[in-house]
Amino acid sequence: MATFDTGPLEDVDVVAASPVHMPKGQRRRRVIVFALLLAVLFCALAAGLVYTVQLQKAQAGLRAALSEKQEENAALQEKNDSLSSENSRLSDELGSEKSQNAALAAENEQLKMQVSLKAANGMTAITDAGQIADNKAKLVALTFDDGPGQYTAELLDFLREHHVRATFFLIGRNAAKYPALIQRMEAEGHAVGNHTQNHARLPRLSADGVKKEIDDCNAVIRAAIGHDAVMLRAPGGNANDTVKAVAKDMGLPLVHWSVDTKDWQSRNTDKIVSAAFAARGGIKDGSVVLMHDIYRTTVDAVKIIVPRLEAQGYTFVTVPELLAARRGGAVAGEVYKNGYPGR
Ligand code: NI
């Protein structure tokens, strides 16, 4: 055998390497392996595809959820904006209400000051008197003597309803029984006057006797409202020089009247009303009207007289207010019968 002849051996090897010339079992194995590889590849591809589709689906779902959330968020933001604008509107309103409250409180303080001025002086503050004079209003001062009595509370109710201020000349021994009524008179803007302790006929008394009659009545008034009467009305309008001198010493102006309704005499409502509106001697601008709040018929007459005077444009004032407006005030010991203009 030739050493270099390796040809057939090479041939055998080449043939063995070629699949065509592969043995049948080996070829089948390779086909199977190849098919398996293909199947695995296909499965992997399919799985990938499915996975991708599912991912996309999930992504779309998330996107939808996201946009839904964004929409919700926008709606909430809008709601928030409208709430905050509502809030600022409310706080503006609150602010304006607060400033209104402050203005009202200031007004209230002013009114309180006027009332305390009134209480301190027993007279309306000077500004009120000035306004009354400037307005050239028709003024009338209703006065009630000899009380308080069983009809006084009813009279006070009526006067309050009609915003009428009047003057009460109290008898000390009656007033001692009704401290609450004296307090009401003061609180409701009426003037409280002195009509002596026992309705004494003063000119018959000594100076000391006159002084005691006035002092005793003042003590009753002071016990109720903390200060003395602001004026004196001598019972029956009887005042001699002694009475005037004592009144001057005690700081009390004397108040008589210009209209006498004679209510104590007639005790008749119609007659009292007629006297109040009589052509001669009836009520006119500046009148001081004499009545007595201890009679049923007088209180009934007041309920007719007041609305009629209101209709005629009268302003109801206390005697101190009337004299402040028309006389620039009242001097102790002097006698005043009216507040007619220009006198
Ligand atoms: Ni009297």
Residues whose N, C-alpha, C, O or C-beta is under 5 A from the ligand:
A	BS01	NI	D145 D146 P235 G236
